[in-house]
């Protein structure tokens, strides 16, 4: 009996030692953890933009002839009304001379008809001729007067056509390429050059229907979106002047689901050219946005996950949904609360269900660390 009791005591002791050895084998590693933070923040979105001059027109010939002289050069700034080209067409001068001669002839006929009318009136007063002759004389005067008006209109038209030989700038702006040289045969409608008035420019960019509705709602109700925008040039530099969203198209493109916005930018130094490209940066404010570091996330099959630590310091993965991406951070739409603790550093070594020793790091310190690294780069 004593042997049995002794054996039981020994077994119990050995079992206790075995459990202690198993617990001693469990290694709890230190991991930096943090919690989501809720803040009001601004987020910018870049949209590819097409830059157009406020005015950009084609200068075309309005008559046939030879390009006699070019008074300007490509890329130069011209003033409104300045002569750009002259076209040689001697026939137009002859037409003006002919039209003047016809006017003089018609005036002579009118004077003769008026003299006849006066003579007929005198004869009618003396009862020498009937009133029918008077009416005929009056009709001749009216016909001659109509011919004079027609001849004068033809003369004015000939003079107007003659002015087409001098092509002037419709407004002040920059001259584009000049494809034809002096002596070239010009047809009616031939493109001579284009002129761009780019003291100000338009930037056209497309946004999705959802972004348009969000922007309109924020601008109207909460005033969290600003119509003021920034223009990024093709070299990545910001344009010196801020722009302003003026309007949007009246329809959503059914093929793309986008709608075009138009922003206006000042361009006093004429740096921006018609047809240039760039990006419009639209700033939008987010209220009560929940932020987590991108470093604390990982992706599996296009879904974003984080490692959450429970009250027993046990690790469990959790899927989250994000709204927008900021530099180094995500805006979380769902899946987390501000009380959750997530692993921030070393997630590549973390396994589901493992125990960790959390070392808490505030989000403000993380932000400072990330911004410091950016400045070093």
Secondary structure, 3 states (H helix, E strand, C coil): CHHHHHHHHHHHHHHHHHHHHHHHHCCCEEEEEECCEEEEEEEEEEEEEEEEEEEEEEEECCCCEEEEEECCCCCCEECCCCEEEEEECHHHHHHHHHHHHHHHHHHHHHHHHHHHHHHHHHHHHCCCCCHHHHHHHHHHHHHHHHHHHHHHHHHHHHHHHHHCCEEECCCCEEECCCCCCCCCEECCCCEEEEEEEEEEEEEEEEEEHHHHHHHHHHHHHHCCEEEEEEEEECCCCECCCCEEEEEECCCCCCCCCEEEEEEEEECCCCCCCCCCEEEEEEEEEEEEEEEEEHHHEEEECCEEEEEEECCCCEEEEEEEEEEEEECCEEEEEECCCCCCEEECCCHHHCCCCCEEEEEECCHHHHHHHHHHHHHHC
